[in-house]
Amino acid sequence: MIVDATASQANLTNVFSLNAVAADVWQYIGDKEFTIEQLIAYVCEEYDVDYEVAKRDMEALVDEWIGYGLVVNE
């Protein structure tokens, strides 16, 4: 689960629930910059998943996170 805790109190207006893989990827990126390719490689290695499946899933996940404002595309 992701909660906005940038203020002195947690803002529970927007709470984002993540499945196990998405939560693992979120932990993996932490607060560092990342590329889709890095996420694809990570998921392929950690979960023994086909490249094309990981690519499709990571692109969809990052697009969703961008849409919610959780990450920015620079």
N, C-alpha and C positions, 0 to 999 in steps of 0.2 A: 504494500500500500504506500502511496506517495501522498504526503500532506504538506501544504505550504506552511513552513515554519520560519519564514523570513522575519516576521515581526517578533515582538516579545512573547506573543502567544500564538499557538498553532491556529491557522485559519482552516476550519473544517467545512467551509463552503464548497471547496473543490477537493475531493478525495478520489484518488485514482487507484483502482485495484489492478494488480498485475498477476498473471499466471506465473508458475514457477520459473519457466525459461526467461520470460520478460524481466522478472525480479532479479534473476541471476545476471542478465545482461546489464541491467541498471546498476547493480553492484560493481560489475566489471568496469563500466565506464567511469563510475565515480564522478569526480568533478573535472575530469580531463577532456580535452578535445578528442574526437574520434572520427573515423571514416566508416562508411558502410562496409568497405572491404575488411576493415579490422573486425567488425562485428560478425561478418560472415565467416571469417577464418576462425574466430573464437567459438562460434556455435558449431561449426563443422568439427572442430577439434574436441570440444567438450561433450558433444552429443552424438558424434558419429553420424552426422546428417549429410545428405547429398548437397553439393554446392548450390545447385539450382533451387532446391527447397529452402536452404538457408538464405539465399539471396532474396527470394520472394518474400519470405517471412520477415527478414530484417528490414527490407525496404518498406513493407507495410507497417511494421512496428514503429520505425523512425518517423514515417509520415504521420502516423497517429499521434506520436509524441510532439511533433512539430505543430500539428493542429491544435493540441491542448496547451501549447506554449511551454511544454516541459523542457524542450531543447530548441535551439535555434539553428537554422541552416545558413551558414555564412559562406 
